[in-house]
Amino acid sequence: MKLKNGTHIRIRSYKRTDYPAIVRLNEEQGWTNLNEREEEMKEAWDRSNVAYVAEDEGNVIGYIRGLTDFTVSLYVCEILVSKDDRGQGIGKSLLSFVHKQYPKTRLELLSTGESYDFYEKRGYQMLYGFRKSNGN
C-alpha cells in the first residue's frame, strides 16, 4: 500500500512477536492502562478475530484490533498509528482493510475527542454509548 509520502506499508495479520511493538505504540500514546494488563492484553490479541498491524520496512507503525460476527457488526476495539507516521493515510488504510475483509458489516468504534475530526471527515456518524469496566 503506497502512502501519501510515496513510501509503502504492508498490512498483515498480527503475530505474537508484534506485541512489544504494540506496547511501545500504546506507551507513546499514553495508553498505560492497556500495558498494565499485559497477560490479559496478550490473550485479547490472541482471541480477537480482527487483529492486524501496519508495518514499514519490518517496523510496526500501527495496528487495529477488533471483533466481528462476520455479517452484521465489526467492532474496532483499538486502532493506533505511531505519532511520527500520522497524517499519511495509515489509519484510513487499516480501517478500509478490515472493512473489506467483512464487507457486509457495519463498522463500529469508540474514539477519543482528539480523533473526532479524523472520523467525521470520513463520514462516520457519531453515536453515544456507554462503557463499564472491571465488573464494578
Secondary structure by P-SEA (a helix, b strand, c coil): ccccccbbbbbbcccccaaaaaaaaaaaacaaaaaaaaaaaaaaaaaccbbbbbbcccccccccccccccccbbbbccccccccccccaaaaaaaaaaaaacccbbbbbcccccaaaaaaaabbbbbbbccccccc
